[in-house]
Amino acid sequence: MLLLSTNSILRAQDSLPRIIIGDVLIYESTDSIVGEGIQGYVSYDAPTNTLFLNNASTPFIWAYRSERCLKIKLIGNNSITKILTTNDSCAFFGPGTLNLGNSSVEIALDCSRTDYLALTEGATLNITASGAGIFSLYDYTMDSDSILHFPSLIIDNSSLVITAPYCCQFIWDWWLSDCHVVAPQDFEYQLDTWTFLPSGTVYDYLEILAGTVGVSEFPTAALTVYPNPTDDLLFVELRGAGIANVALYDLQGRAVETLRATSLQDGTATLNVKSLPAGVYVLRVKDADGREYQQKVVRR
């Protein structure tokens, strides 16, 4: 096992390999990587910082600090024990599948550097862990002067399934596009590309699948929000249905403004947001049949 306490190596940034796979150190473009525990086809392209896995099985992968995104291209069915990256970002590209297992933490991101973790182009990522599925860590040996921040999770037309006591620890916000949440069933998210999930909301099991099956039955096109020029009022219109409830939530999930049926006109509502600070909010509107519509609202 390679420990994070190798301070002398970490200080000598010029001597660092780009990627370590098990006991194999990779400094430049390498085709057909071989080593203990590596099976199938594995290669690395340095100019694009891309690791290719084609029906491959490898030990843990440690990707060192880089100013670019670490890209992992998946072809066929692949497996890795664990991934640690201190790159600025990390992205998995399909159409293949990657299974991560047999470790306490499967994907570890460096809070001091990593901006996002992404799945795109039909990638499928299955994670099983005894401790945490995706975890953001901060190690002062990596960069003692960095500002602590939490990465984002981006999923575009791809699938993510995590089985772990802590599915996603310290992931700040989520961007979902052309995919839908299967579990947990009470996961609240907007139907376009934006959503927010406070750390700790998803526990034990998370399943997000490619495609929008089960999502399109509540089209956001029926909901329109008109702010007035000073943003003190929000005018809400729900076409084709009466409004039963309107609520505006902050990013901590707290209702900051609520109207119920007794105070609503048929299909329209007005919220006074004069007392609210600038920021991002989530507007949720429930119609007379119990269907819910959501939209992001930005108060400047």
N, C-alpha and C positions, 0 to 999 in steps of 0.2 A: 504493500500500500504506500502511495506517495503522500507524504504529509505536507500540510500548508506551512509548516515551520521551517522550511528550507530558505531562511532569510538571505543567506549569502548568494544563492542562485537568483532569487527574486530581485535583488539589488542590481545584478548584472544583466540589465534588460537586453543588451545587445547579444548576449549569449543564449537567450532563451529560445527554445524551440517554439514553433508556431502551435504545434499540437503534440500531445503525448497520448499514444494509444497503448495501454498496458505498459510494456517496457520499451516500446519503440518511440524514439524521439524524431520528430519530423521538422526540418528547418526550411525546406523548399519543396517545389512541386515533385511529387513522387507517385509513380504508377505501380499498381499491384503491390501494395504494402503487405508485408508478411511479418509474422512474429508470433510469440507464444500466445495462444488463445484467440488468434485472428483467423477467421474462416470466411470463405466467399471472397468477393472482389471489393477491395478498399483502395481508393486513390485520393490524392490531394492536389488541388490546383492553387498554387500560391498567389498568382495575380488577382484571382477573384476570391481568395480565402474560402474555397469551397471543398468540403469533404464529400466524396461520393461513396455511397454504400449500395451495393447490388447483391441482394440475398446474402448479406454478410452478418457475421456474429463477431463481436469484439469485446475485450475487457473494457474497463472504464476509460473515458476520454477526458482529458484535461486540455482545454483550449486556453492558451495564454493571452495576455493583454494585447489588443490590437485596436487600431483606430477605425477598423472596418467591421462590418457584420460578419459573423461566422455563419456560413451557409452549409447546410447539410442536405444533400440531394438523396432522396430515398427511392430506390427501385426494388420492387419485389418485397419480400418479407425480411426484416432485419432485427437484430437484437443487440443491445448494449447494456452493460451492468449499471453504469452511472455516468452522468455528464457534469463536469464543472467547467464553467466558462467565465472568464474575466474580460471578454470582448465587449465592445460598445453595444452590441446587439447580437441576437442569435435567431436564425430562421430555418425552419424545416420545410423543404419543398417536396411535393408528391411527384408521382402518384403512389408511391410505395408506403409501406407501414414500418414503424419502428416500435419495438417493445423494449421497455426498460424495467428491470426487476432485480431482485436479490440484493437490495441495498436499503439502508435506513432513509436516505434521501436520493432521489433519482436524478433530478436536475437542480443544480445549485448555480444561482446567478449572483454576481458581485454587485451589491447595492451601490458601491462607489462609482461604478462605471456603466453597468448594463442598462440601456434605456428600454429595451423591449425584447420579448420572446414571441416569435411569430410562427404560425402554421399556415401554409398556403399551397395552392395548386393541387388540392386533393390529398394532402398528406394525412396520414392516420398515425396518431401517437397514443400508445397504450402504456400506462404507468402503474406499477404496483410498488408500494413501499411500506416499510414498517414504521417510518417516522413522518416523512412529508413527501408529497409528490413533486411539487415545484417550490423551491425555497430560495429566498434571497438572503445572502449573507454579506457580512462586512468584515474584512480582515485587514487590520492596520498594516500588515506586512506587504499588502498589495499596493496600497497608495494611502499613506497616512494623512495626506493633505486634501483628500477628496471630500466633497459634500455628500452626505448620505441622502439617497433618494430611492424610491421604490420603482421597479420596472413595470411596464404595461404588458398585458397579454393580448395579442392580436391573432384572431382566427378568421381566415377567409376561405370559404368553400373547403373546409378541412374538418377533421374529427379529432377530438381529445377525450380520452376516458382515463380517469384517475381513481385508483382505489388506495386510499391512505388515510390514517387518522387526521392528517392535515393535508388536504388536497393541494391548496395553494396558499402559501404563507408569504405575506408582505408583497402581494401583487397589488399595485395601486388602482389601476383602472383597466377595463376590458373593452376591446373593440371587436364586435362580432359582425361578420358580413357573409351572407349566403350560407348560414348555418343555423341550427336551432338547439336549444337546451332541452335535453330529455330528463335529466335529473340533476339537481333536485327539482321537483315539479313546481315548487313555489318560488323558483328563481325569477326575480323581476328584472326585465330588461326591455329596452326599446326595440322597435321592430325594424330600424334601419341599420345603422352601423355603430351605434354608441350605447354603452351601458356602464354602470358602475357597480362594483361589488366590494364592500368593505372586507378587510381581512378577517377570516374566521367565519364568514357566512356559510361557505361551503365546507362541509366536514364529512369525512369518511368516503364520500362517493360523488364524483362529478362525471357527467356524460354530455358532451356536445358533439352533434353529428352534422356532417355536411348536408347542404340543402335546406329548404325552408318548409318542409313538410310540417303541418300542424301550426304554422305561424301565419300564413296568409289569410286565414279565416277572419282575422281582425285587422283589416287594412288601415294603416295610418292615414290614407288619403281621405278618409271620411272626417278626420279631425283637423281643424284649422285654428291657429292661435294668432290673434292680431294684437300686438302691443301698440299702445298709443305713443306719440312722439317722445314723451318724457318717461315712458316705461313705468308709470305709476299704476297703470291698469292693464290687465290682460283680458282681452275679449276672446271667449272660447265658443266655437261653433262646431256642432256635431251634426253632420248632414244625414238625413234619413232615419234618425232615431232621437227619442227624447233623452235628456240627461237626468240621471238619478243621483250622481255624486261627482264632485270635482275636488281634487286635492293636489296641492303643490308640495313636493318633498325636497329637502336639501340632500346633499350627498352622504349624509349620515343616516338617511332613511327616516328622518323626523318630518312629520306633517307640519308645515309652517303656515298653510292657509287652506281652509276646507269650506265647501259649500254643499248643502244637501238639497234634496228634492224640493223642500218647502220654500227654498229661496231661489229656485232656478226657473227661468222661462223655458218653454219648450224648445230644446235643441240649442240653446245659447246660455252662456253664463259670463259673469264679470268678476274677476278677482282683483282686489286692491293689494298691490305689492309695494306700496310706497315705503313701508317700514323695513323692507327686506334689504340686506346688504347686497352689493354686487357679487355675482357668482353664477354657478350653474345649478339648475334645479330640474326636477323631473315632474312633469304634469301628468296626472293620471285621471282619466275620465271614464266613468262607468255608465253605460246606457241602461234603459229601462228593462232590458232583457238580461242584464248582468254581465254583458261583454265589456271588456276593459280595453282602453286605448291609451297609448303613452306617447309623450313627445318631450324632447329636451328643450328647456327654456333657459336662455342666457340673459341675466340682468346686468347691464353695464353701468 
